[in-house]
Amino acid sequence: MRSSGSGKSGGRGNYRGAGNNRDERQGQGRPSKPRPEERRYDVGPGATQDGPKSGRGGAARGGAKGGPRRPQQGGRTEPARSREYETRVEERNRDRYAGKKDIKLPKTFPGAEQEGERLQKVLARAGYGSRRACEELIEQCRVEVNGEIVTEQGKRVDPEKDEVKVDGLTVATQSYQFFSLNKPAGVVSTMEDPEGRQCLGDYVTNRETRLFHVGRLDTETEGVILLTNHGELAHRLTHPKYGVQKTYLAHIVGPIPRDLGKRLKDGIQLEDGYARADHFRVVEQTGKNYLVEVTLHEGRKHIVRRMLAEAGFPVDKLVRTSFGPITLGDQKSGWLRRLSNTEVGMLMKEVEL
């Protein structure tokens, strides 16, 4: 046991001795490099040959193997930095970023000094597809701004002032929304009802933008009613000057005379003046039950019901199937749908917008 212990001690002694001999051999030849713990960690112009070059490399960051380190959270260590090094870094950063908060970024595209937005961006936001798809519309000369066809990319427009059209139809460049609701019977044509009855506002409660209805429908009348936040369009669609036509399907009980259509077109005397239909036809007949279509551009209250009742045919059921170019189609009762860009353009064209 003792001999083993002395053997180990001798091993350690031999190792130390070997190390001393190595130092002596190095002392006779070229000077040895300093140990890691003896190296300098300062950087910059004052750095010596023993120090790092220009503040770069592992030694410059205090990361030389075996160099002094300071403890870090989690049991890990990070290289130590001298106070002089930290001071130089702080001064360099201060000089680099001082006074540069107000520097404006360079304009990297032609026409950046102009005001407005890129045309393809405006078209994409309006729902005409991706920006690349909108660029193709411009390449095909299908887009015009203020009456002039755009032939080059990069055109900038002001959505608030400029008139943009695609295929001759006006584009709603601002944040407008347009919907068509198939109003069920029993729904009041108001956005709010103080009596708590079901109203149009109940169908758009999840919309951030406040919408309002275009015209009205009788409570018991079903069919198309438009909702939007475009005030000027809503005003023109209901103004008699523009004569936007509305079409209704009415269920009446006959028999009906052949001249009923002529009487409606010539005009029916009502309490508030004559009311005239633009078009009349019988759509379907089953015995004495008739489904007739009436088209007119007036918007007086209960106008279709009053006309047919005055002619001797009270209406059992009434549905509005179209408002201008917007048709009911197969839209189910109580369903709300967003109008397409083409439909919005057709509406605007109808009222000269």
MITIPA-714969 format. One line per field, with one value per residue (C-alpha): residue in one letter; z, x, y. Coordinates in nm, 4 decimals, m for minus. Each point is the difference from the previous one (the first is absolute). Layout:
N
code	[A	...]
zz	[Z	...]
xx	[X	...]
yy	[Y	...]
//
This chain:
353
code	[M	R	S	S	G	S	G	K	S	G	G	R	G	N	Y	R	G	A	G	N	N	R	D	E	R	Q	G	Q	G	R	P	S	K	P	R	P	E	E	R	R	Y	D	V	G	P	G	A	T	Q	D	G	P	K	S	G	R	G	G	A	A	R	G	G	A	K	G	G	P	R	R	P	Q	Q	G	G	R	T	E	P	A	R	S	R	E	Y	E	T	R	V	E	E	R	N	R	D	R	Y	A	G	K	K	D	I	K	L	P	K	T	F	P	G	A	E	Q	E	G	E	R	L	Q	K	V	L	A	R	A	G	Y	G	S	R	R	A	C	E	E	L	I	E	Q	C	R	V	E	V	N	G	E	I	V	T	E	Q	G	K	R	V	D	P	E	K	D	E	V	K	V	D	G	L	T	V	A	T	Q	S	Y	Q	F	F	S	L	N	K	P	A	G	V	V	S	T	M	E	D	P	E	G	R	Q	C	L	G	D	Y	V	T	N	R	E	T	R	L	F	H	V	G	R	L	D	T	E	T	E	G	V	I	L	L	T	N	H	G	E	L	A	H	R	L	T	H	P	K	Y	G	V	Q	K	T	Y	L	A	H	I	V	G	P	I	P	R	D	L	G	K	R	L	K	D	G	I	Q	L	E	D	G	Y	A	R	A	D	H	F	R	V	V	E	Q	T	G	K	N	Y	L	V	E	V	T	L	H	E	G	R	K	H	I	V	R	R	M	L	A	E	A	G	F	P	V	D	K	L	V	R	T	S	F	G	P	I	T	L	G	D	Q	K	S	G	W	L	R	R	L	S	N	T	E	V	G	M	L	M	K	E	V	E	L]
zz	[0.0000	0.0898	m0.3145	m0.2082	0.1699	m0.0543	m0.3659	m0.0510	0.1707	m0.2208	m0.3068	0.0924	0.0641	m0.3355	m0.1714	0.1637	m0.0814	m0.3638	m0.0052	0.1466	m0.2566	m0.2778	0.1330	0.0085	m0.3611	m0.1117	0.1896	m0.1949	m0.3375	m0.1002	0.2786	0.1037	m0.0394	0.3203	0.1840	m0.0606	0.3410	m0.0700	m0.3336	m0.0361	m0.1007	m0.0941	m0.3622	m0.2386	m0.0968	0.3369	m0.0322	0.0193	m0.1969	0.2744	m0.0242	m0.2663	m0.3466	m0.0514	0.2687	m0.1925	0.0679	0.3006	0.2166	m0.0690	0.1387	0.3083	m0.1387	m0.0135	0.1331	0.3639	0.0249	0.2959	m0.0076	0.2122	0.1144	m0.1750	0.0952	m0.0514	0.0889	m0.3331	m0.0308	m0.2414	m0.0875	0.2230	m0.1538	0.1317	0.1073	m0.2711	m0.2644	0.1207	m0.0052	m0.3568	m0.1185	0.1631	m0.1608	m0.3417	0.0184	0.1193	m0.2967	m0.2416	0.0933	0.1389	m0.1924	m0.2523	0.1165	m0.2543	m0.2999	m0.2721	m0.1946	m0.3647	m0.2647	m0.1777	m0.2748	m0.2744	0.0872	0.3740	0.0543	m0.1398	0.2213	0.0016	m0.0245	m0.2739	m0.2301	0.0249	0.3795	m0.0117	m0.2408	0.2143	0.3104	m0.1927	m0.0652	m0.3562	0.0944	0.0932	m0.0891	m0.2820	m0.1372	0.0214	m0.1873	m0.2770	m0.0165	m0.0527	m0.2653	m0.1836	m0.0038	0.1911	0.2713	m0.0277	0.2429	m0.0351	m0.3501	m0.1313	m0.0637	0.1998	m0.2195	0.2398	0.3394	0.3032	m0.0359	0.3338	0.0873	0.2817	0.1055	0.1454	m0.3186	m0.3102	m0.1932	m0.0822	m0.2411	m0.1147	m0.3266	0.0186	0.3473	0.2929	0.2733	0.3643	0.0990	0.3562	0.2888	m0.1099	0.0583	m0.2039	0.0905	m0.1236	0.2517	m0.0837	0.2611	0.1475	0.0662	0.3431	0.0116	0.0464	m0.2519	0.2615	0.1489	0.3541	0.1359	0.3352	0.0320	m0.0124	m0.3262	m0.2363	m0.2299	m0.2647	0.2565	0.1477	m0.3172	0.0148	0.3712	m0.0554	m0.2408	0.1298	m0.2531	0.0483	m0.2894	m0.1016	m0.2307	m0.3493	m0.0086	0.1807	m0.0339	0.1666	0.3112	m0.1686	m0.3321	m0.0669	m0.2337	m0.0944	0.2172	m0.0234	0.2933	m0.0337	0.1599	m0.3279	0.0690	m0.3448	m0.1761	0.2373	m0.0542	m0.3778	m0.0108	0.1741	m0.1750	m0.2620	m0.2341	m0.0822	m0.0316	0.1189	m0.0748	0.2509	m0.0943	0.2130	m0.0136	0.1361	0.0725	m0.0778	m0.0520	m0.3368	m0.2489	m0.1283	m0.3097	m0.2966	0.0286	0.3560	m0.1205	m0.2139	0.2880	0.2264	m0.2659	m0.0739	0.3683	0.3014	0.1938	0.3657	0.2935	m0.0568	m0.3810	m0.2988	0.0180	m0.3199	m0.0606	m0.2479	m0.0785	0.0803	m0.0894	0.1267	0.1099	0.1053	0.0317	0.2003	m0.0152	0.1447	0.1575	m0.1960	0.0445	m0.1698	m0.0462	0.0412	m0.0759	0.0926	0.0949	0.2652	0.3671	0.1800	0.3032	m0.0767	m0.3651	m0.1598	0.2526	m0.0362	m0.3815	m0.0247	0.2735	m0.1771	m0.3185	0.1888	0.0822	0.3598	0.0437	0.2128	m0.0177	m0.1404	m0.0703	m0.1456	m0.2390	m0.1165	0.0877	m0.3121	m0.1270	0.3309	m0.0234	0.2656	m0.1883	0.2255	0.3119	0.2909	0.2314	0.2799	m0.1731	m0.0354	m0.2797	m0.1007	m0.3428	m0.2578	m0.1505	m0.3250	0.1760	0.1879	m0.3253	m0.1676	0.2874	m0.0267	m0.3750	0.0524	0.1980	m0.1932	0.2638]
xx	[0.0000	0.2778	0.1928	m0.3093	m0.0398	0.3631	m0.0385	m0.2794	0.1946	0.2933	m0.2218	m0.1084	0.3513	0.1174	m0.2755	0.0991	0.3556	m0.0833	m0.1859	0.3011	0.2328	m0.2344	0.0058	0.3786	0.0167	m0.2366	0.2057	0.3103	m0.1763	m0.2717	m0.2003	m0.3089	m0.3464	m0.1550	m0.2369	m0.3706	m0.0412	0.2900	m0.1314	m0.1334	m0.3594	0.0001	m0.0677	0.0536	0.3046	0.1692	m0.0093	0.3403	0.1329	m0.1115	m0.3525	m0.2644	0.0084	m0.2378	m0.2335	m0.1002	0.0318	m0.0719	0.2672	m0.1357	m0.3338	0.1650	m0.0682	0.3510	0.0108	0.0864	m0.0480	m0.1746	m0.3735	m0.2851	m0.2916	m0.3369	m0.3491	m0.0758	0.3491	0.1505	0.2884	0.0670	0.3333	0.1078	0.0441	0.2323	m0.1297	0.2050	m0.1617	m0.3509	0.0820	0.1263	m0.3100	m0.2271	0.1838	m0.0058	m0.3764	m0.0661	0.1910	m0.1695	m0.3629	0.0151	m0.2134	m0.1381	m0.3610	m0.1235	0.1749	m0.2524	0.0279	0.1037	m0.2685	0.0632	m0.2632	m0.0889	m0.2719	0.0318	m0.0147	m0.3538	m0.3036	m0.2622	0.0107	0.1066	m0.2898	0.0432	m0.0099	m0.3266	m0.1526	0.1116	m0.1544	m0.3239	m0.0132	0.1300	0.2481	0.3657	0.2279	0.1469	m0.3498	m0.0732	0.3233	m0.1244	m0.3241	0.2116	0.2123	m0.3196	m0.1057	m0.3187	0.0555	m0.0595	0.0560	m0.1989	m0.1085	0.3477	0.1105	0.3087	0.2703	0.2978	0.0624	0.0782	m0.2924	m0.0903	m0.3529	m0.1836	m0.2856	m0.1883	0.0023	0.0870	m0.2598	0.1207	m0.1839	0.0531	m0.1666	m0.2011	m0.1413	0.0901	0.2129	m0.0868	0.3554	m0.0855	m0.0985	m0.3599	m0.2122	m0.2964	m0.2392	m0.3241	m0.2423	m0.2950	m0.2287	m0.2488	m0.3601	m0.0550	0.3352	m0.0200	0.1993	0.1990	0.3456	m0.1416	m0.3498	m0.0996	m0.2839	0.2421	m0.1291	0.2339	0.1671	0.2713	0.2649	m0.0322	0.1602	0.3118	0.0772	0.3491	0.1081	0.2491	m0.1131	m0.3447	m0.2271	m0.3349	m0.2728	m0.0781	m0.3703	m0.2581	m0.2150	m0.3358	0.0187	m0.1909	0.1834	0.2971	0.2951	0.3021	0.1041	0.3452	0.2243	0.3055	0.2098	0.0275	m0.2288	0.0025	m0.0767	m0.2878	m0.1412	0.0080	m0.1449	m0.3140	m0.0241	m0.2794	0.2383	0.1916	m0.3059	0.1586	m0.2444	m0.1209	m0.1740	m0.2593	m0.1809	m0.3534	m0.2453	m0.3591	m0.3288	m0.1722	m0.1356	0.1735	m0.1001	0.2321	0.0316	0.1338	0.3542	m0.1078	m0.1882	0.3049	0.2284	m0.2399	m0.0180	m0.2161	m0.1462	0.1043	m0.0476	0.3386	m0.0164	0.0327	0.2260	0.1197	0.1666	0.2869	m0.0719	m0.2611	m0.0331	m0.1616	0.2690	m0.2130	m0.3652	m0.1463	m0.3801	m0.0967	0.3412	0.2270	0.3656	0.0596	0.3142	m0.0088	0.2926	0.0019	0.2487	m0.2067	0.0634	m0.3091	m0.1226	m0.1931	m0.0003	m0.0510	m0.2573	m0.1991	0.0045	m0.1216	m0.2564	m0.1362	m0.0266	m0.2076	0.2638	0.1271	0.3452	0.0366	0.3797	0.2629	0.3702	0.2492	0.2187	0.2342	0.1271	0.1537	0.2619	0.0040	m0.2199	m0.1195	0.0963	0.0183	0.0888	m0.1858	m0.2294	0.1931	0.3371	0.2407	0.2567	0.2726	m0.0424	0.2687	0.2144	m0.1909	m0.3345	0.1277	0.1271	m0.3359	m0.1810	0.2275	m0.0438	m0.3773	0.0150	0.2855	0.2706]
yy	[0.0000	0.2446	m0.0778	0.0781	0.3339	0.0880	m0.1022	0.2448	0.2717	m0.0707	0.0168	0.3447	0.1043	m0.1272	0.1897	0.3251	m0.0602	m0.0547	0.3234	0.1852	m0.1529	0.1131	0.3575	m0.0095	m0.1198	0.2733	0.2591	m0.0978	0.0405	0.2434	0.1669	m0.1923	0.1452	0.1289	m0.2258	0.0703	0.1513	0.2392	0.1274	0.3506	0.0453	0.3659	0.0916	0.2843	0.1996	m0.0647	m0.3753	m0.1716	m0.2915	m0.2299	0.1341	m0.0567	0.1536	0.2927	m0.1236	m0.3152	m0.3695	m0.2160	0.1594	0.3496	m0.1074	m0.1447	m0.3458	m0.1510	m0.3502	0.0121	0.3763	0.1591	m0.0461	0.1246	m0.2119	0.0292	m0.1090	m0.3663	m0.1132	0.1171	0.2420	0.2805	0.1647	0.2851	0.3457	0.2618	0.3355	0.1652	m0.2202	0.0806	0.3722	m0.0137	m0.1910	0.2535	0.2920	m0.1663	m0.0653	0.3517	0.1444	m0.2381	0.0744	0.3519	0.2501	m0.2498	m0.0211	0.2524	m0.1523	m0.0857	m0.3197	0.0408	m0.0179	m0.3249	0.0113	0.2497	0.2439	m0.0564	0.3731	0.0010	m0.0198	m0.2728	m0.3784	m0.2344	m0.0798	m0.3784	0.0233	0.1961	m0.2535	m0.2930	0.1558	0.0503	m0.3742	m0.0373	m0.2719	m0.0023	0.2900	m0.2055	m0.0649	0.3736	0.0737	m0.2277	0.2006	0.3114	m0.1726	m0.0946	0.3700	m0.0793	0.2603	0.3733	0.2836	0.3210	m0.0978	m0.0927	m0.3586	m0.0955	m0.1556	m0.0123	m0.1549	0.2145	0.2401	0.1573	0.1108	0.1718	m0.2311	0.2971	0.2088	m0.2032	m0.1959	m0.3511	m0.2294	m0.3579	m0.1004	0.3221	m0.0694	0.2244	m0.1552	0.0670	0.0996	0.0979	m0.2248	m0.0424	m0.3063	m0.1176	m0.2797	m0.1482	m0.1501	m0.2215	0.1521	m0.2442	0.0958	0.1543	0.1821	0.3767	0.2083	0.1920	m0.0552	0.0252	m0.0449	0.1567	m0.2522	m0.2917	m0.1446	m0.1791	0.2530	0.0277	0.0866	m0.3483	m0.1405	0.2198	0.0178	m0.1450	0.2780	0.2561	0.2608	0.1487	m0.0934	0.1435	m0.1220	0.1268	0.0774	m0.2100	m0.3064	m0.0482	m0.2151	m0.2843	0.0358	m0.2278	0.0293	0.2075	0.2912	0.1566	0.0939	0.2236	0.2736	0.1943	0.2950	0.1595	m0.3272	m0.0753	0.3487	m0.0239	m0.3497	0.1262	0.3385	0.0283	0.1846	m0.3193	m0.2236	m0.3249	m0.2793	m0.2559	m0.3238	m0.1828	m0.3319	0.0214	m0.2775	0.1001	m0.1801	0.0288	m0.0265	0.3139	0.1965	0.0201	0.3727	m0.0037	0.0586	0.2942	0.1569	m0.0274	0.1505	0.2850	0.0826	m0.0732	0.2905	m0.0186	0.2329	0.1588	0.0177	m0.2286	m0.3054	m0.1666	m0.3355	m0.0282	m0.3630	m0.2677	m0.3684	m0.3184	m0.2431	m0.2959	m0.0989	m0.2876	0.0116	0.3355	0.0565	0.2332	0.0875	0.3326	0.2081	0.3777	0.2296	0.3676	0.2714	0.1749	m0.0589	0.1209	m0.1879	m0.3222	0.1083	m0.3458	m0.1173	0.3210	m0.0075	m0.3587	0.0473	0.3103	m0.2066	m0.2548	m0.2642	0.0072	m0.1526	m0.3141	m0.0162	0.2360	m0.0573	0.2480	m0.1984	0.2754	0.3444	0.1484	m0.2486	m0.1933	m0.3080	m0.2424	m0.3157	m0.3044	0.1982	m0.1541	0.1921	0.1691	m0.0386	0.2919	0.0061	0.2430	0.1564	m0.0720	0.2739	m0.0310	0.0437	0.3069	0.1468	m0.0606	0.1713	0.3026	0.0126	m0.0088	0.3249	0.1669	m0.0421]
//
